[in-house]
Amino acid sequence: MTAYDQRPWLGLYPSSVGPVLHPEFSDALAMFRAAVARAADKPAIHFFDATLSYGEIDAESDALAAALVARGFQQGDRLAVYLQNVPSFLVAMIATWKAGGIMVPVNPMNRERELGLLLADARPRALVCHDTLYRDVVGALSPEARAFLPDLVLTTSPLERQTRNDPRLYRDVVAVACPGAEDLAAVIASHRGQVPPTRPLASSDFAFIVYTSGTTGLPKGATNTHANICYNAQLYRDWISLGDGVGVLGVAPLFHITGLVGHLLVAIITASPLTLAFRFDAGVMLDAAHERRPGFTVAAITALMAMMNHAEATPDHLASLTKIYSGGAPIPPAVVEQFQAKFGHYIHNIYGLTETSSPTHGVPLGVEAPVDPTSGALAVGVPVPGAHVWLADDDGNPVPVGEAGEIISQGPMVVPGYWNKPAETAEAMRPDGFRTGDVAFMDAAGWFYLVDRKKDMINAAGYKVWPREVEDVLYTHPAVREAAVVGVKDEYRGETVKAVVSLKAGASVTPAELAEYCKARMAAYKYPRLIEIIAELPKTVTGKILRRELR
């Protein structure tokens, strides 16, 4: 019997939770309806000075679902949601399921090239987006990408619902006209009181298609089923002992799997208010936590560090936030200590991927993770209930305790595959488990420690960046001859993106100009902060650029 079969970490579970959770809900819409049944008049969303109850979200999502169906939305169709952290995100999500569809969350930092790739792959029947994104990004789509733009586009202003437009976030935001699109609020109002036809959902139906970068650098859509997300929502609630009405602070972006499951679904399963603040700003988030007094959040460590280091932060700002988890990027042990010294709360590590519908590992509530004495790494946790995790060498064989190997995950949270990508699905989702591409080791007590990534993915402040995607953009610049992108250590972001380029004969461009060129063509977290121009990039004898030498 191997150490993985013995599962030594089981002793770390709270005694009230067994190794596998009984599925309480067959689909996420049933979970939402259960929340409405017991908390219709209680707040579902706090958004600056606006509050929406569960009953109001139910009524608005009914109206939107009825509008979608009236406009030809069919069972299994996709609704792309291209929004910041605003109440309409939740309304659109619930309406999608009521109409029998699949939600496709889209990163609001994506530019036209990235949006075009997602539209071409997901083929949504409808798109909900901010009016500013409609003007600046949708309006700039290439003719090829516009062929996949759905006929039905619904727009909403970033200024929606609230009157207290915080200048730290809304300094340059104005409402804009959107010719060719319908106004989301007007559509909801025109169908208010209507109920969509019943379209039953199965636990195996896809709830989300959440895009993550693949080994080719092109986006891959993980097909998170209702069973996947219901299991992990229940896991968050029961394993972390989150009671009804606990309150969730929406630090993570909602388009991300952490925001979808760790914020939206956790709030729904606990019938709690979710506090949203458009997009992350450390000072705004501190004020929101102080005003609304949530009890739980899960956030990137860089966000928690920004809040900790904010000039006006006091212990009272986060006094209510007694259950704090962090994932997406390695956590320096010193930061955990500093945060605890300032706010009195311990940051619990958590680990998962889009393909695992959020966590497969976590630090049990009330337990402090050990630090590996050799590497100084903080443990990411132990496998959560229901997750069977093991480590494999390059030949697919289990490695002994204490030795590094690729993390292989199985369990009810693992997605069945990627949207429209059978080859990539077969490569990653094998009979013995999902190949994560992350390398770790397990100690004798069952704690897992991340030591490296098998792939070349760069992890910048919790966001994953595929080097080839950045390189492809650099190669479109007329002065660039060769380009290679690597991740370099950064004290704040964990890693930052660095590009090394050579120029065409007679061409001239500065690193600052190249950075601006990339910034205009991709999400802000992807463009290279560091650019070095050299005469020749190192290569193998066959001409392949050697990234390892650049690192």
C-alpha positions in Angstrom: 0.0 0.0 0.0 1.4 3.4 -1.0 1.3 6.5 1.1 -1.4 7.8 -1.3 -3.6 4.9 -0.5 -3.0 5.3 3.3 -4.0 9.0 2.9 -2.3 10.2 6.1 -3.9 13.7 5.8 -7.4 12.3 6.7 -6.5 12.9 10.4 -6.4 16.6 9.6 -10.0 16.8 8.6 -12.5 18.3 11.0 -14.3 15.4 12.7 -17.7 16.5 11.4 -16.6 16.0 7.8 -16.0 12.6 6.1 -13.7 12.0 3.2 -16.6 12.4 0.6 -19.5 14.7 0.8 -23.0 13.6 0.0 -24.3 15.7 -3.0 -27.0 17.9 -1.6 -27.9 19.6 -4.9 -28.2 18.1 -8.4 -27.6 21.4 -10.1 -26.7 25.0 -9.2 -30.1 26.4 -10.1 -31.7 24.1 -7.5 -29.1 25.5 -5.0 -30.1 29.1 -5.9 -33.8 28.3 -5.5 -33.1 26.8 -2.1 -31.5 30.1 -1.1 -34.5 32.1 -2.4 -36.9 29.8 -0.5 -35.3 30.6 2.9 -33.9 34.1 2.3 -36.0 35.8 -0.4 -36.0 39.1 1.6 -32.4 38.9 2.7 -29.5 40.6 0.8 -27.8 38.7 -2.0 -25.6 41.5 -3.3 -24.1 44.6 -1.7 -22.7 46.9 -4.3 -21.6 50.2 -2.9 -24.9 51.9 -1.7 -27.1 49.4 -3.6 -28.4 46.1 -2.1 -30.4 43.5 -4.0 -32.2 40.7 -2.2 -32.4 37.1 -3.3 -36.0 37.7 -4.3 -35.0 40.6 -6.5 -32.3 38.5 -8.2 -34.8 35.8 -8.7 -37.3 38.1 -10.4 -34.7 39.8 -12.6 -33.2 36.5 -13.7 -36.7 35.2 -14.5 -37.3 38.3 -16.7 -33.9 38.0 -18.4 -34.4 34.3 -19.0 -37.8 34.9 -20.5 -36.3 37.5 -22.8 -33.6 35.2 -23.9 -36.0 32.4 -24.7 -38.3 34.9 -26.6 -35.2 35.8 -28.7 -34.5 32.2 -29.7 -32.2 31.0 -26.9 -32.3 27.2 -26.9 -31.4 24.5 -24.3 -27.6 24.1 -24.3 -26.9 27.5 -25.9 -24.1 29.7 -24.5 -24.4 33.1 -22.9 -21.1 35.0 -22.8 -20.8 37.4 -19.8 -18.2 40.1 -20.3 -18.5 42.1 -17.1 -16.7 43.3 -14.1 -17.8 42.4 -10.5 -21.3 43.9 -10.8 -24.7 42.6 -9.8 -25.7 41.9 -13.4 -23.1 39.1 -13.4 -25.2 37.1 -10.9 -28.4 38.0 -12.7 -27.0 36.8 -16.1 -25.6 33.6 -14.5 -28.9 32.5 -13.0 -30.9 33.6 -16.1 -28.6 31.4 -18.3 -29.4 28.3 -16.2 -33.2 29.2 -16.1 -33.1 29.3 -19.9 -31.3 25.9 -20.0 -28.0 27.3 -21.1 -24.3 27.4 -20.3 -22.6 30.5 -19.1 -19.2 31.6 -20.6 -17.5 34.1 -18.3 -15.1 36.4 -20.2 -12.2 38.3 -18.6 -13.2 42.0 -18.8 -9.5 42.8 -19.4 -9.5 40.8 -22.6 -8.9 42.8 -25.8 -10.4 42.2 -29.2 -7.9 39.5 -30.3 -8.6 37.5 -27.1 -12.3 38.1 -27.2 -12.4 37.0 -30.8 -10.7 33.6 -30.0 -13.3 32.9 -27.3 -16.3 33.9 -29.5 -15.0 31.6 -32.3 -14.7 28.7 -29.9 -17.8 29.0 -27.7 -20.1 30.3 -30.4 -22.4 32.1 -27.9 -26.0 32.8 -28.8 -25.9 36.0 -26.7 -23.4 38.4 -25.1 -23.8 40.6 -22.0 -21.2 43.2 -21.6 -20.4 46.7 -20.4 -21.2 49.5 -22.7 -17.6 50.7 -22.5 -16.4 47.2 -23.6 -18.9 47.2 -26.4 -17.5 50.5 -27.7 -13.8 49.8 -27.1 -13.4 46.1 -27.7 -16.5 44.6 -29.4 -16.5 47.6 -31.8 -12.8 46.9 -32.7 -13.2 43.2 -33.5 -11.7 42.0 -36.8 -14.1 41.1 -39.6 -13.2 37.4 -39.0 -14.0 37.7 -35.3 -17.2 39.6 -36.0 -18.5 36.6 -37.9 -18.9 34.9 -34.5 -20.4 37.8 -32.6 -24.0 36.9 -31.7 -26.9 38.9 -33.0 -28.1 39.4 -29.4 -25.9 41.7 -27.4 -27.1 43.3 -24.2 -25.2 46.1 -22.6 -25.1 47.6 -19.1 -23.2 50.6 -17.7 -20.4 50.1 -15.1 -22.3 52.8 -13.2 -25.4 50.5 -12.9 -27.6 50.5 -9.8 -25.5 52.6 -7.4 -25.2 56.3 -7.0 -22.1 56.4 -4.9 -19.6 56.2 -7.8 -16.3 55.9 -5.9 -13.8 58.2 -7.7 -11.0 55.6 -7.0 -12.7 53.3 -9.5 -15.0 55.5 -11.6 -12.9 58.5 -12.3 -13.0 58.1 -16.1 -16.1 56.0 -16.5 -19.1 57.4 -18.3 -22.2 55.8 -19.9 -22.0 55.5 -23.6 -24.4 54.8 -26.4 -24.3 51.3 -28.0 -25.9 51.2 -31.5 -26.7 47.6 -32.5 -27.1 46.4 -28.9 -30.0 46.3 -26.5 -30.0 47.8 -23.0 -30.0 45.1 -20.4 -32.0 47.0 -17.8 -34.7 47.9 -20.4 -34.9 44.2 -21.6 -35.4 43.1 -18.0 -38.0 45.7 -17.3 -40.0 44.8 -20.5 -40.2 41.2 -19.4 -40.6 41.7 -15.6 -43.2 39.3 -14.2 -42.7 36.7 -16.9 -41.4 33.3 -16.1 -39.4 31.3 -18.6 -40.5 27.8 -19.7 -39.1 25.0 -17.5 -35.9 23.6 -18.9 -34.6 20.9 -16.5 -30.9 20.7 -15.8 -29.0 17.5 -15.2 -26.0 17.2 -12.9 -23.9 16.3 -15.9 -24.9 19.4 -17.9 -22.3 22.1 -18.3 -22.8 25.0 -16.0 -19.8 27.0 -17.2 -17.2 27.0 -19.9 -14.3 28.7 -18.2 -11.3 29.5 -20.5 -7.8 28.7 -19.5 -4.6 28.8 -21.7 -3.6 25.5 -23.3 -0.3 24.0 -24.3 -0.7 25.7 -27.8 -1.2 29.1 -26.2 -4.8 29.2 -27.5 -7.7 29.3 -25.0 -9.2 26.0 -23.8 -12.7 26.0 -22.3 -13.0 23.8 -19.2 -16.5 22.4 -19.0 -17.4 22.7 -15.4 -20.6 20.7 -14.8 -23.3 21.4 -12.3 -22.1 18.4 -10.3 -18.6 19.8 -10.3 -19.5 23.2 -9.0 -22.2 22.1 -6.6 -19.7 19.7 -4.9 -17.1 22.3 -4.4 -19.6 24.9 -3.2 -20.7 22.4 -0.6 -17.1 21.6 0.2 -16.3 25.3 0.9 -19.4 25.5 3.1 -18.9 22.3 5.1 -15.2 22.0 5.3 -14.6 25.6 6.3 -17.8 25.7 8.5 -19.5 28.5 6.8 -23.0 29.1 8.2 -26.0 30.7 6.6 -25.6 34.5 6.2 -21.8 34.4 6.8 -21.2 37.1 4.2 -18.6 36.9 1.4 -16.2 39.6 0.4 -15.8 39.5 -3.4 -12.1 40.1 -3.8 -11.5 37.7 -6.7 -12.8 38.5 -10.2 -16.1 36.8 -10.9 -15.0 35.5 -14.3 -12.3 33.4 -12.6 -13.1 29.9 -11.2 -12.4 31.3 -7.7 -15.0 34.1 -8.1 -17.5 31.7 -9.7 -17.3 29.0 -7.0 -15.5 30.6 -4.1 -17.7 33.8 -4.2 -20.9 33.4 -6.1 -21.7 29.7 -5.3 -20.5 30.0 -1.7 -22.8 33.0 -1.2 -25.7 31.1 -2.8 -25.3 27.9 -0.8 -25.1 29.8 2.4 -27.8 32.3 1.4 -25.3 35.0 2.2 -24.7 38.5 0.9 -21.8 38.9 -1.5 -20.1 42.2 -1.4 -18.9 43.4 -4.8 -16.9 46.5 -5.7 -16.7 46.6 -9.5 -13.0 45.7 -9.6 -10.2 45.3 -7.1 -8.8 48.4 -5.4 -7.2 47.8 -2.0 -8.6 50.9 -0.4 -12.1 50.3 -1.8 -12.0 46.7 -0.7 -11.0 47.7 2.8 -13.8 50.1 3.0 -16.3 47.6 1.7 -15.2 45.0 4.3 -15.5 47.6 7.0 -18.9 48.7 6.0 -20.5 45.3 5.2 -18.7 43.1 7.7 -18.4 39.8 5.7 -16.9 36.7 7.4 -15.2 34.9 4.5 -13.1 35.4 1.4 -10.8 33.6 -0.8 -8.3 35.8 -2.8 -5.0 36.0 -4.5 -2.1 36.7 -2.0 -1.2 39.8 -4.0 -4.6 41.3 -3.2 -4.3 40.5 0.4 -0.8 42.0 0.4 -2.1 45.2 -1.2 -4.8 45.5 1.5 -2.3 44.8 4.2 0.2 47.4 2.9 -2.4 50.1 2.3 -1.6 53.3 4.1 -5.0 53.5 5.8 -5.5 49.9 6.7 -6.3 49.2 10.4 -7.2 45.9 12.2 -10.8 47.1 12.3 -11.1 47.1 8.5 -11.0 43.3 8.4 -12.2 42.5 12.0 -15.2 40.5 10.7 -13.2 38.6 8.1 -12.2 35.6 10.3 -12.1 33.0 7.6 -9.5 33.9 4.9 -8.2 31.6 2.2 -5.8 32.4 -0.6 -4.9 30.5 -3.8 -3.6 31.1 -7.3 0.0 31.9 -6.4 2.6 30.8 -3.9 2.3 32.4 -0.5 5.5 33.5 1.2 5.4 32.4 4.9 6.6 35.9 6.0 3.5 37.5 4.4 1.3 35.2 6.4 3.1 36.2 9.6 2.9 39.9 8.7 -0.8 39.7 7.9 -1.6 37.9 11.1 0.4 40.4 13.1 -1.5 43.3 11.5 -5.1 42.0 11.3 -5.1 39.0 13.8 -6.2 36.6 11.1 -4.3 33.6 9.6 -4.3 33.2 5.8 -5.2 29.6 5.0 -3.6 28.3 1.8 -5.8 26.6 -0.9 -4.9 25.0 -4.2 -6.9 24.1 -7.3 -7.4 24.8 -11.0 -10.1 25.8 -13.4 -10.3 22.1 -14.4 -10.9 21.1 -10.8 -13.6 23.7 -10.2 -11.5 25.4 -7.5 -9.9 23.5 -4.7 -8.4 20.0 -4.5 -6.1 21.0 -1.6 -6.5 23.3 1.3 -5.4 24.1 4.9 -8.1 22.9 7.3 -9.7 25.7 9.3 -7.9 26.3 12.5 -4.7 24.5 11.3 -1.5 26.4 10.4 0.3 25.0 7.4 3.9 23.8 7.9 6.9 25.2 6.2 9.2 22.8 4.4 12.6 23.2 6.3 14.6 22.5 3.1 13.0 24.8 0.6 11.2 27.2 2.9 8.0 26.7 1.0 4.6 26.9 2.7 2.4 23.9 2.3 -0.6 24.4 0.0 -2.6 22.1 2.1 -3.9 18.5 2.2 -6.4 17.0 -0.3 -9.9 18.1 0.4 -12.7 15.6 1.0 -13.4 13.5 -2.1 -10.2 14.4 -3.8 -7.8 11.6 -4.5 -4.4 13.1 -5.4 -1.1 11.4 -6.2 2.2 12.4 -7.7 3.7 10.9 -10.9 7.1 10.8 -12.5 7.6 11.5 -16.2 6.7 7.9 -16.9 3.4 8.1 -15.0 4.6 6.0 -12.0 3.9 7.1 -8.4 6.8 8.8 -6.7 7.8 8.1 -3.1 6.9 10.4 -0.3 9.3 13.4 -0.2 10.1 13.2 -3.9 8.7 15.6 -6.5 6.2 14.6 -9.2 3.4 16.0 -11.3 0.1 16.4 -9.4 -2.6 14.0 -10.7 -6.1 14.7 -9.4 -9.3 12.7 -9.3 -12.6 13.5 -7.7 -16.1 14.9 -8.2 -14.7 18.4 -8.8 -12.7 17.4 -11.9 -14.2 18.5 -15.2 -14.9 15.9 -17.9 -12.9 17.8 -20.5 -12.4 20.8 -22.7 -15.0 22.3 -25.0 -14.6 21.2 -28.6 -11.1 19.8 -27.9 -11.1 16.0 -27.8 -7.4 15.6 -28.3 -6.5 18.0 -25.5 -9.2 16.3 -23.3 -7.7 12.9 -23.9 -4.2 14.1 -23.1 -5.1 15.8 -19.8 -8.1 13.8 -18.5 -6.7 10.3 -18.4 -8.3 7.2 -16.7 -6.0 7.5 -13.7 -6.6 11.3 -13.2 -6.2 14.8 -14.5 -2.7 15.9 -15.4 -2.3 19.3 -13.7 1.1 20.2 -15.1 2.1 21.3 -11.6 5.0 19.7 -9.7 4.9 19.1 -6.0 6.0 16.7 -3.2 4.2 15.3 -0.2 5.7 14.9 3.2 5.1 12.0 5.5 2.2 13.8 7.3 0.3 14.2 4.0 1.0 17.9 3.3 1.6 18.9 -0.3 4.2 21.6 -1.3 4.4 23.1 -4.8 7.9 23.3 -6.1 7.6 24.1 -9.8 5.4 24.0 -12.8 5.9 21.4 -15.4 4.8 23.7 -18.2 6.2 27.0 -19.0 3.2 28.9 -17.8 3.9 32.2 -16.0 1.9 32.9 -12.8 1.6 36.7 -12.4 -0.3 37.7 -9.3 -2.5 34.6 -9.6 -3.2 35.1 -13.3 -1.7 32.5 -15.7 0.1 33.8 -18.8 1.2 31.5 -21.6 4.6 32.8 -23.0 3.7 31.9 -26.6 0.6 34.1 -26.6 2.8 37.1 -25.7 5.4 36.1 -28.2 2.8 35.9 -30.9 1.8 39.5 -30.3 5.5 40.6 -30.2 6.0 39.0 -33.6 3.3 41.2 -35.1 5.5 44.3 -34.5 7.3 45.2 -37.6 10.7 45.7 -35.9 10.8 42.3 -34.0 12.8 39.5 -35.5 12.8 37.0 -32.7 11.1 36.9 -29.3 11.0 34.7 -26.2 9.0 35.3 -23.1 9.8 33.9 -19.6 8.7 34.5 -16.1 11.0 36.2 -13.6 10.6 36.5 -9.9 8.8 39.5 -8.6 8.4 40.3 -4.9 4.8 41.6 -5.3 3.4 39.6 -8.2 5.2 36.3 -7.5 6.3 36.3 -11.2 6.3 39.0 -13.8 6.5 38.6 -17.6 9.8 39.4 -19.3 10.4 39.4 -23.0 13.8 39.1 -24.7 13.8 40.2 -28.4 16.1 40.7 -31.3 15.3 43.2 -34.0 15.3 43.1 -37.8 18.2 44.7 -39.6 17.9 48.4 -39.7 14.9 48.4 -37.4 14.6 50.5 -34.2 12.2 50.3 -31.3 12.6 50.9 -27.6 11.6 48.5 -24.8 9.0 51.1 -23.6 7.4 51.2 -27.1 7.2 47.4 -27.3 5.6 47.3 -23.9 3.0 49.8 -24.9 2.4 47.9 -28.2 1.7 44.7 -26.2 -0.4 46.5 -23.6 -2.8 47.7 -26.3 -3.3 44.2 -27.6 -3.8 42.0 -24.5 -5.0 41.9 -21.0 -3.0 44.1 -18.6 -1.6 41.2 -16.6 -0.2 39.6 -19.7 2.0 42.3 -21.3 5.7 42.2 -20.5 6.8 44.6 -17.8 10.4 43.9 -18.6 11.8 43.9 -22.1 15.4 43.3 -23.1 16.7 43.8 -26.6 19.7 41.7 -27.6 21.5 40.9 -30.8 20.8 37.1 -30.9 18.6 34.8 -28.8 20.2 31.5 -27.7 19.1 28.5 -29.7 19.7 24.8 -30.1 21.4 23.5 -33.2 18.0 23.0 -34.8 17.1 26.6 -34.2 14.8 26.3 -31.2 15.0 29.2 -28.8 16.4 28.2 -25.4 14.1 29.7 -22.8 16.0 28.0 -20.0 19.1 29.9 -20.8 17.1 33.2 -20.8 15.8 32.3 -17.4 
